[in-house]
Each structure stands twice: as C-alpha cells, then as structure tokens.
Amino acid sequence: MDVTVPNQNVFRFRWISPYLVIIILILVVSGCKVEHPAPVLAKYPGTVSYKISESENAFLDTVQHSTFDYFIHEINPQKVLIKDRSTETSPATIAAMGFAIPVWAIGAERNWISREKAAELTLIMLRFLIESKQSPDPVSTGYKGFYYHFLDMQEGLRFWNSELSTIDTAWLLAGIRFAVQYYNQDQKSEKTIRELGDALTFRVEWDFMTMPENGEHAYTISMGWTPEKGLHDMGWFGYNEALYLYILAAGSGYSSAPKAYGAWLKGYEWREPYPGLAHVAFPPLFGHQYTQLFLDLRGIADRYMKEKGIDYFENSRRATYVNRQYAIENPKGWVGYDSLTWGISASDGPGPVYNFNEKEFIGYAGRGTAGPEWTFFDDGTLTPTALFGSIVFAPEIVIPAAKSIYKRFADKGLWGRYGMVDAYNLTVKWFDQEYLGLDQGPIVIAIENLRTEMVWKYCMNDPVIQKGLKNLGFEKVKNLSPHNIAH
C-alpha cells in the first residue's frame, strides 16, 4: 500500500485513512472465547445523571478550555482551515474543521470567546467551502459536494493525493448541521450561516458514492474516491463511526439510504468479551464515540438494536467498560495498565525507534480492543481522547481515570499548551509532543454534552437528522432491557 511518511512517528495512508486498516482487520481477526471474571458495571442510567463535584468541575474546566485553544491557534485565519496536527508543516483535515464549529460555540457559551467571534470563524469557513473549487480535476478542494480528506493550509487544495472522503465530509457536515441550528438569531451573519449550511448539505451527491450492486460491499457508501482510481473498492459496513454518515445521508437526499443501511447492518458483530458486556463490537473507542458526539441516541433504536434490547448509548457504555477491563487484565503485560490507566483508541505512538527485546512499537495506528480475543495494535500506548470521548457514557470510571493520569503524569510530559498530549506510553516512558485536531475536538464536545447536553440538543433539533433517523427505522423504545445479554 502506498503511504506517505511525514515524520518517523506518523504514517498516513494516501489512499484512505487508518480506518481502512481497521476494516480489513475486522475481516480477518477471530479468536476462541475464554472465561473472564465479570467486571463491576454501573447501572445503566438511561440518561446523563452523573453529579459532577466541585473539584471535578474545576478539572473539566481546565481540560476543556486548554483543549479548546487548539482550535483558536492551529488555524489559517483567512480561510479558517484547521490543522490535522500541531506541527508547522501539517495540512488541514476536514474532520477537524467540522469538530471546530461546535467547539467555538462551546467557547462562546463559556465566555472564552464572544458569540460574534464564533460566528465569524464559522462564516469564514463556510464561505471558503462554498466558493472553493469543486471539480474532478486532481487539483481542487472537492467534487460532487464531498471534500478531500487533507487540504493544504494555504490554498485549501487537495494534499498528499488524499481521497475524496465520505466519512470526513460527514464530520465536516456534522459541524455545519450543528451551526445551522445553533446560529438561530436574526443578524445577517447568522442568517448567512444557516443559508450556506443548508447549501453545503444539500449539494452532496450521495448516490455518486454508492458501491456497485455486486461484491461483498454492494449497496454501501464507498469509503472514498480519487480522480486517479475512481471509487474505493470498500464501502462503509459493519459497526464503526460511520453510523452518523448513514443517518446524515438518509436525511439529506440519498435515494438509496434504506438499502445501503441494510447492507451496513449485515456487517455487525455482536460479542460478549466479558460477562455482562455483550455489545456490537468495534475495537477502537472512537468508533463508539464520534456519532454520539453529535447525536443523542438514548432511548431510540434501529431494528438491530431493538432485537438486542439496548440502544447505541448503552452499546458505547459497554464498549467503554470493555476497554477498561482489558487494561485491568493487561494480557500483554504493559507497564501502567490498570483500572485508572486505560484508554486505547486511534492515536500517535512511540514508533519503532523505541523497540527493545521482542517489544515492538508503532507510530499512528487505529489501536483498540473489544476484549483479548479482538485487539488492534496494542503496544502499551494510551490516549486521553479515548477517556474523554466516553465521558458521557461512563463518567463514574472516566473522570477518576482522567484525574489520576493528570495528577501522576502532567509534569512528566502529559500536559502541554493544549491540555493533555495526544498519547503516552509508560512502558517506554514516552509522551507525545503533538496534538491532533481529530482527537482534540471530541474532548471538548463530549465534556460539554456531559455538563449541559448542548451539542446534542441542537443537533437533535435538526430536521435533517430527524428525517435521517426516521428513514432508517429508528424509533423510541420504551422497554429496553439495559442488562440484556443477547447472543
């Protein structure tokens, strides 16, 4: 596979993001089921009912505000492009641009910036997007309403020969759909945000990305397209972060949405890695978090989840507990893993320069665990975004762990200009020197949803989202069985 290596610690696939590696592994990884002791699982609240103490609130303030600053300083102010990572030569990533929009609004609500400043940043970005070059020409910003995964920070044109990314366009639009609802006042700037937001949403030609009617990924939404090769040969199937992608498409004009969603559901894998934690599995935690940064899926379910007796919120809560339980058991014997030191998800890593004896370490990778029989790239590396991204699902285990790593490691390299660095590895005493926009955004957004449910409230008020949920068969379910262990 053709790769680009910006530095020794990071790799980026030029054709598609690290999500592709994860999807391929889903096809080939399997294992035998073994017995494990049952973890202690808090009762499913059905709501975000955790009472935040005064000291916890102060801690979350510090983390959230410091992380917010990434989206103020790591940008091109003329076009409001957001850097992929906090390095001088980093390109922009459209996913981080989407995350930035609710992050600025959160900053306005918390008086870190004014509402007018948040609206100004949002409006500049939307104007750039609507006016940027949409063309099959390889030197452009996007095509058919989709955008290239990476854009150069000066002109906003395709970078690294990256793909026209369906999932990253979805995250860009997730922020835009939030903006259409949040900026609801009568002044000209906010009216223009709403107009541009709708224009950007409804010009996406989802049918262009439908996979052919044959093959393993028939009818699904393709992972991407390039002018050199056309559609990617894999579609979004099985459970992962692309749940939002299908809901958005179904609500904004995708004619094949029900058929595509049916094909997506066929790839689900229901597993019970530990007693009481049966769920639709996907090893990296980000896959359980990203959709629910924007959508409040408590108490509603599609046909698959209705059969299992839970909703997607409970599914993500169980995945969070699995991640922690895996660290407690620590089958590979990494230094530091325990009940207060966990959080495995896609992140930077130490890289092979740290290899010793038979221990091998890698750079950026889609790390994750759905239990010891299904684990990706576990090399002892943990990432704070894995913790904070799950804070709404399990605050009773996330907040103590986050406070603990802050207390123990902040002055050893975990804490910097934008809060907690992207990743750390205690086995080799490595702390990242960089931050990733894709990992910073979920920290700010998830903390706010725990505290005020702000992003959820605006996104769930969006008629596009409500239409998408209806078209895909989501409905309120009164008699969910939160502790049902379906097989």
C-alpha positions in Angstrom: 0.0 0.0 0.0 1.3 3.4 -0.9 2.0 5.5 2.2 3.3 8.9 3.0 5.6 9.3 5.9 5.6 12.9 7.2 8.0 12.0 10.0 9.3 8.9 11.8 6.5 8.7 14.3 3.5 9.2 12.0 2.1 7.4 8.9 -0.8 8.5 6.8 -2.4 6.4 4.1 -2.5 8.4 0.9 -5.4 6.5 -0.5 -7.5 6.3 2.7 -7.2 7.0 6.4 -6.2 4.4 9.0 -9.9 3.4 9.2 -9.2 1.1 6.2 -6.7 -0.9 8.2 -9.2 -1.3 10.9 -11.9 -2.5 8.5 -9.5 -5.0 6.9 -8.6 -6.4 10.3 -12.3 -6.9 11.1 -12.5 -9.3 8.2 -9.6 -11.5 9.3 -9.3 -11.4 13.1 -11.0 -14.0 15.1 -10.3 -16.0 18.2 -11.5 -18.5 20.7 -13.7 -17.5 23.6 -12.3 -17.8 27.1 -13.7 -17.3 30.5 -13.2 -14.0 32.3 -14.4 -12.7 35.6 -17.3 -10.3 35.4 -16.4 -6.6 35.7 -18.2 -4.3 38.0 -20.7 -2.5 35.8 -22.6 0.6 37.0 -26.4 0.5 36.4 -27.4 1.9 33.0 -28.9 5.3 33.9 -30.9 5.9 30.7 -29.7 9.5 30.9 -26.7 11.5 31.8 -27.4 11.7 35.5 -23.9 11.9 37.0 -23.5 14.6 39.6 -20.2 16.4 39.0 -18.4 17.5 42.1 -16.9 21.0 42.6 -13.4 19.7 42.2 -14.3 17.6 39.1 -16.0 20.6 37.6 -12.8 22.7 38.0 -10.8 19.9 36.5 -13.1 19.6 33.5 -12.9 23.4 33.1 -9.2 23.3 32.9 -9.1 20.4 30.4 -11.9 21.7 28.2 -10.6 25.3 28.0 -7.0 24.2 27.3 -8.1 21.8 24.6 -10.4 24.5 23.1 -7.3 26.7 22.4 -6.1 24.3 19.7 -9.0 25.5 17.5 -8.1 29.1 18.0 -4.3 28.9 17.3 -3.8 26.0 14.9 -5.7 27.5 12.0 -5.4 29.5 8.8 -7.5 32.6 9.8 -8.1 33.8 6.3 -9.9 30.6 5.3 -10.3 29.0 8.7 -8.7 25.7 7.8 -7.9 23.6 10.9 -4.6 21.8 11.1 -4.5 18.0 11.2 -1.8 18.2 13.9 0.1 20.8 15.8 3.2 20.7 13.6 4.5 23.6 11.4 4.1 21.7 8.2 0.8 19.9 8.9 -2.0 20.2 6.3 -5.6 20.8 7.3 -8.1 18.0 7.8 -11.8 18.5 7.1 -12.9 16.3 10.0 -11.2 18.7 12.5 -12.9 21.6 10.7 -16.2 20.0 11.4 -15.4 19.5 15.0 -14.2 23.1 15.4 -17.6 24.5 14.7 -19.3 23.3 17.9 -16.1 23.8 19.8 -16.2 27.5 19.0 -19.9 27.6 20.1 -19.0 25.9 23.3 -16.3 28.6 23.8 -18.9 31.3 23.3 -21.3 29.7 25.8 -18.4 29.5 28.3 -17.3 33.1 27.6 -13.9 32.1 26.3 -14.7 33.9 23.1 -17.7 36.0 22.1 -20.7 34.6 20.1 -19.8 37.1 17.4 -16.3 35.7 17.1 -17.5 32.1 17.0 -20.0 33.1 14.2 -17.2 35.0 12.4 -14.9 31.9 12.3 -17.8 29.7 11.2 -18.9 32.0 8.5 -15.4 32.4 7.0 -15.0 28.6 6.9 -18.4 28.1 5.2 -17.7 30.8 2.6 -14.4 29.2 1.8 -16.1 25.8 1.4 -19.0 27.1 -0.8 -16.6 29.1 -3.0 -13.7 26.5 -3.2 -13.1 24.5 -6.4 -15.4 21.6 -6.8 -14.1 19.6 -9.8 -12.9 16.2 -11.0 -9.5 18.0 -11.5 -7.0 16.4 -9.1 -6.0 20.0 -8.0 -9.2 21.0 -6.3 -10.8 21.1 -2.9 -13.7 18.7 -3.6 -16.1 17.2 -6.0 -19.8 16.3 -6.0 -20.2 18.2 -2.7 -17.6 16.0 -1.0 -14.2 17.3 0.2 -10.7 15.9 0.2 -9.5 14.4 3.5 -6.5 16.6 3.7 -6.1 20.2 2.3 -3.0 22.4 2.2 -3.1 25.1 4.8 -2.5 28.0 2.4 -4.9 27.5 -0.6 -7.2 24.8 0.8 -6.4 22.4 -2.1 -6.0 18.6 -2.1 -3.0 17.5 -0.1 -1.0 14.2 -0.1 -3.1 12.9 -3.0 -5.7 12.1 -0.4 -9.1 10.7 -1.2 -12.5 12.4 -1.5 -13.5 11.2 1.9 -17.1 10.3 2.7 -16.6 9.9 6.4 -14.5 13.1 6.8 -17.0 15.0 4.7 -19.7 13.7 7.2 -17.8 15.1 10.2 -17.4 18.4 8.3 -21.1 18.4 7.7 -21.9 17.4 11.3 -20.4 20.6 12.5 -22.2 22.5 9.8 -25.6 21.0 10.7 -24.9 22.0 14.3 -24.2 25.6 13.1 -27.5 25.7 11.2 -29.4 25.1 14.4 -27.2 27.0 16.9 -26.9 30.2 15.0 -30.6 31.0 15.1 -30.6 34.8 15.6 -31.7 37.4 13.1 -28.5 39.3 12.4 -27.1 38.9 8.9 -24.1 36.8 9.8 -26.2 34.1 11.5 -28.8 34.1 8.7 -25.9 33.6 6.2 -24.5 30.7 8.2 -27.9 29.0 8.0 -28.2 29.6 4.3 -24.7 28.4 3.5 -25.0 25.4 5.8 -28.1 24.2 4.0 -26.5 24.8 0.6 -23.4 22.8 1.6 -25.5 20.0 3.0 -27.9 19.5 0.1 -25.4 19.8 -2.7 -23.7 16.5 -1.7 -24.4 13.8 -4.3 -24.6 10.7 -2.1 -25.6 8.4 -4.9 -22.3 9.1 -6.6 -20.6 7.2 -3.7 -22.9 4.1 -3.8 -20.9 0.9 -4.3 -21.9 -1.4 -7.2 -24.7 -3.9 -6.9 -22.3 -6.9 -6.6 -19.5 -7.9 -4.4 -19.1 -8.0 -0.6 -19.8 -4.3 -0.1 -22.7 -4.0 -2.5 -25.0 -1.0 -1.9 -22.9 0.5 0.9 -21.5 4.0 0.8 -17.9 3.9 -0.5 -15.1 5.0 1.7 -13.9 7.4 -0.9 -13.0 8.4 -4.4 -9.9 9.7 -6.2 -9.6 11.1 -9.7 -6.9 8.6 -10.4 -8.7 5.4 -9.4 -12.4 6.2 -9.0 -14.4 4.7 -6.2 -12.6 2.9 -3.5 -13.3 -0.9 -3.5 -14.5 -0.9 0.1 -17.7 0.5 1.5 -18.7 1.5 5.0 -20.1 -1.7 6.5 -20.3 -3.2 10.0 -20.4 -1.1 13.1 -17.9 1.8 13.4 -18.0 5.6 13.4 -19.9 5.8 10.1 -23.3 5.4 11.7 -23.5 9.2 11.6 -22.7 9.1 7.8 -25.7 6.9 7.0 -28.1 9.0 9.2 -26.9 12.2 7.6 -27.2 10.8 4.1 -30.6 9.4 4.7 -31.8 12.8 5.9 -30.3 14.9 3.0 -31.4 13.3 -0.2 -29.7 9.9 -0.5 -32.1 7.9 -2.6 -30.6 4.5 -1.7 -30.4 5.1 2.0 -32.5 2.2 3.3 -30.9 -0.4 1.1 -27.4 1.0 1.9 -28.2 0.9 5.7 -29.4 -2.7 5.4 -26.1 -3.6 3.8 -24.2 -1.8 6.6 -26.1 -3.6 9.3 -25.2 -7.0 7.8 -21.6 -6.5 8.9 -22.4 -6.0 12.6 -20.6 -8.4 15.1 -22.3 -9.0 18.4 -19.7 -10.2 21.0 -19.5 -10.7 24.7 -15.8 -10.3 25.6 -16.6 -10.2 29.4 -19.7 -11.3 31.2 -22.4 -8.7 31.1 -20.7 -6.6 28.4 -22.3 -8.0 25.2 -22.4 -5.4 22.5 -21.8 -4.6 18.8 -18.1 -4.7 18.8 -15.6 -2.3 17.2 -12.1 -2.3 18.9 -11.1 1.4 18.7 -13.2 3.5 21.1 -13.5 6.4 18.6 -15.9 4.2 16.6 -18.3 4.2 19.6 -17.9 7.9 20.3 -17.9 10.0 17.2 -21.6 9.6 16.1 -22.7 10.3 19.7 -20.7 13.5 19.9 -23.5 14.9 17.8 -26.4 12.6 18.2 -28.3 11.7 21.4 -29.2 8.1 20.8 -30.6 7.4 24.3 -33.9 5.6 24.2 -34.1 5.2 20.4 -33.0 2.2 18.4 -32.9 0.8 14.9 -34.2 -2.7 14.1 -30.9 -4.4 15.0 -30.6 -2.7 18.5 -34.3 -3.4 19.2 -33.7 -7.1 18.7 -30.8 -6.9 21.2 -32.7 -4.9 23.8 -30.3 -2.0 24.1 -29.7 1.4 22.4 -26.5 2.7 21.0 -25.7 4.7 24.1 -25.7 1.6 26.2 -23.6 -0.1 23.5 -21.0 2.5 23.8 -21.1 2.4 27.5 -20.3 -1.4 27.4 -17.5 -0.8 24.9 -16.0 1.7 27.4 -16.2 -0.8 30.2 -14.6 -3.4 28.0 -11.7 -1.0 27.3 -11.1 -0.5 31.0 -11.4 -4.2 31.8 -8.9 -5.1 29.2 -6.4 -2.7 30.8 -7.1 -4.3 34.2 -6.3 -7.7 32.9 -3.4 -6.4 30.8 -2.8 -9.7 28.9 0.3 -8.3 27.2 1.9 -7.1 30.4 2.4 -3.4 29.5 3.7 -1.0 32.2 0.9 1.0 33.9 -2.3 -0.5 32.6 -4.8 -0.7 35.4 -8.3 0.5 36.5 -7.2 4.1 36.5 -4.8 3.9 33.5 -6.6 2.9 30.3 -8.0 4.4 27.1 -7.0 2.5 23.9 -8.0 4.1 20.6 -6.6 5.5 17.4 -3.6 7.7 18.3 0.0 8.6 17.8 2.6 6.1 19.2 6.3 5.9 20.1 7.3 4.3 16.8 9.9 1.6 16.2 12.8 3.7 17.4 11.7 2.5 20.9 11.7 -1.2 20.1 13.6 -3.4 22.6 14.0 -7.1 23.1 10.8 -8.5 21.5 8.7 -5.5 22.2 7.6 -3.6 19.1 6.1 -0.1 19.0 4.4 1.7 16.2 3.5 5.3 15.3 0.0 6.4 14.4 -2.4 3.5 14.4 -6.0 2.6 14.8 -5.5 1.0 18.2 -8.4 -0.6 20.1 -9.8 -3.6 22.0 -13.0 -5.5 22.0 -11.6 -7.9 24.6 -8.4 -10.0 24.5 -9.7 -12.0 21.5 -10.1 -9.0 19.3 -7.5 -6.3 19.7 -5.7 -4.0 17.3 -2.2 -2.6 17.6 -1.9 -2.8 21.4 1.6 -1.7 22.1 1.1 -0.1 25.5 0.0 3.2 24.1 -2.9 5.1 25.7 -4.7 8.2 24.5 -6.6 10.8 26.6 -9.2 11.3 23.9 -10.3 7.7 24.4 -11.2 8.6 28.0 -12.8 11.9 27.5 -14.7 10.8 24.4 -16.5 8.3 26.6 -17.2 10.6 29.4 -21.0 10.8 28.7 -21.3 7.0 28.7 -19.4 6.2 31.9 -18.4 9.3 33.9 -18.1 7.2 37.0 -15.0 5.5 35.6 -13.7 8.1 33.1 -13.4 11.1 35.4 -11.4 9.2 38.1 -9.1 7.8 35.5 -8.6 11.2 33.8 -7.9 13.0 37.1 -5.5 10.2 38.1 -3.3 10.4 34.9 -3.3 14.2 35.2 -2.1 14.1 38.8 0.6 11.5 38.1 1.9 12.5 34.7 1.0 16.1 33.9 4.5 17.3 34.9 6.2 14.3 33.2 5.1 15.3 29.7 1.4 14.5 29.6 0.3 18.2 29.9 1.2 21.0 27.5 -0.1 24.0 25.6 -3.4 22.4 24.5 -4.0 20.2 27.5 -3.2 16.5 27.5 -1.0 15.5 24.7 -2.3 13.0 22.1 -0.8 9.8 23.6 1.6 8.3 26.1 3.3 5.0 26.7 4.5 4.2 30.2 6.4 1.1 29.1 9.0 3.2 27.3 8.3 6.4 29.3 7.2 8.2 26.1 4.9 11.2 26.0 3.8 12.6 22.7 5.0 16.1 21.7 2.0 16.7 19.4 -1.8 17.2 19.3 -4.2 16.0 16.7 -7.3 18.1 15.8 -9.3 14.9 15.3 -8.6 13.9 18.9 -8.9 17.4 20.5 -12.4 18.0 19.2 -14.1 15.1 20.9 -12.6 16.1 24.3 -14.3 19.5 24.2 -17.6 18.3 22.8 -18.1 15.2 24.9 -17.3 17.1 28.2 -19.9 19.7 27.2 -22.5 17.0 26.5 -21.9 15.6 30.0 -22.3 19.0 31.5 -25.1 20.6 29.5 -26.0 18.3 26.6 -25.6 21.4 24.5 -24.4 19.8 21.2 -26.9 17.0 21.5 -29.8 19.4 21.9 -29.0 21.5 18.8 -28.2 18.5 16.6 -31.3 16.5 17.6 -33.4 19.5 16.8 -32.2 19.4 13.2 -34.9 18.3 10.7 -32.2 16.7 8.5 -31.2 14.4 11.4 -34.7 13.6 12.4 -35.6 12.7 8.8 -32.5 10.5 8.6 -33.4 8.6 11.8 -36.9 8.1 10.6 -35.8 6.9 7.1 -33.5 4.3 8.7 -36.2 3.0 11.0 -35.1 4.5 14.3 -37.9 4.9 16.8 -38.4 5.4 20.5 -38.2 2.2 22.5 -40.0 2.2 25.9 -39.0 -1.3 27.1 -35.2 -1.5 26.6 -33.5 -4.2 28.7 -30.3 -2.4 29.7 -28.7 -5.6 31.1 -29.9 -8.0 28.4 -27.0 -10.2 27.2 -28.2 -11.2 23.8 -26.3 -13.8 21.8 
